[in-house]
């Protein structure tokens, strides 16, 4: 199994905006069938080093992670987040 973790730091980190982005991410589960599990958490920490959103997605193998990574709907979401100056960090690992 492959675990894909992404942290997002938003230029607009209002709760309303975080919820909107969370819902857009969770909607990917309905579009991309290779996603085995998808979890999105909204940060409540006020630490300066904190990120605003955490995404955890599981896949059966690296090929399915690649299918997800190159999916059009996923890519459109990434482009939209980048256009809003979102900073992201990612970790992918086998478990």
N, C-alpha and C positions, 0 to 999 in steps of 0.2 A: 504494500500500500504506500501511497505517496501523500504526504501532508504538505499543503501550500498555505503559508501564513503571510499575510500582508498587513502592514500598519500604515494608516493614512493620517497625515497632518493636513488639515483643511485651512484655507485662508478665511473661510467663514465657518467657524466652529460652533454656531448656535445650535441648540438642541433640535430645532426645527430642521435645519439643514442636515444635521447628522442623521436624523430619522429618515429624511428623504433619500439620502445616499444609501443608508442601510436597506431600505425597501427596494431600491434599484438593484443592489447587489443580490439580495435574497431572491429577486425575480429571475435571476440567471438560472436558478435551479429548475425552473419551469421550461427553460429554453435549451439548456445544455444537458443532455441526458447522461453524460459521463460523470457528472458530479455525484459522488456517493453520499457526501455529507457536506452541509454548508452552515456555518455559524458566523454571525456578525455581532460584535459587541461594541457598545458606545461607551467611551471612556468617561469617567466622572472625576478622575484625579486632576488636581490643579497644579501639579508639578510642571515646571517649565520643560522638562525632558519628555513629558507624556505626549503620546499621539492621540488622535481623536477617535479613530475607528480601528478595530481589529477584525480581520477576516480570516477564518480558518476553513479550508476546503480540503476534502479527501478524495483521492482518485485511486483506481485499481492499479495503475501503472504509469510510467513516464509518458507513454504514448497518449494516454487519455488526458494527462495534464497538458500536453502539447495541443490536443484537440480543443480543450478549454481555452488555452492561451491564444489560439488563432481564430476563435469563434468571432464572427462579425459583431454580434451584440456585445460581447465582452470587450472587444476592441473599441467599439463606439463609446462605451462607458469609460474606458481608460482615457480616450482622447478628450472626453468632456471634463473629466477630473483634471487632466493636465492643463486644459485651457483655463481652469480656475486656480492655477498655481498650487495644486495639491502636491505634497511631498509624500513619497511612498518608500517603504523598505519591505523587502521580501526575503523569506527563507523557505526553501523546498527541501524536504528530506524523506527518506524511506523509513517506514516503521513496520 
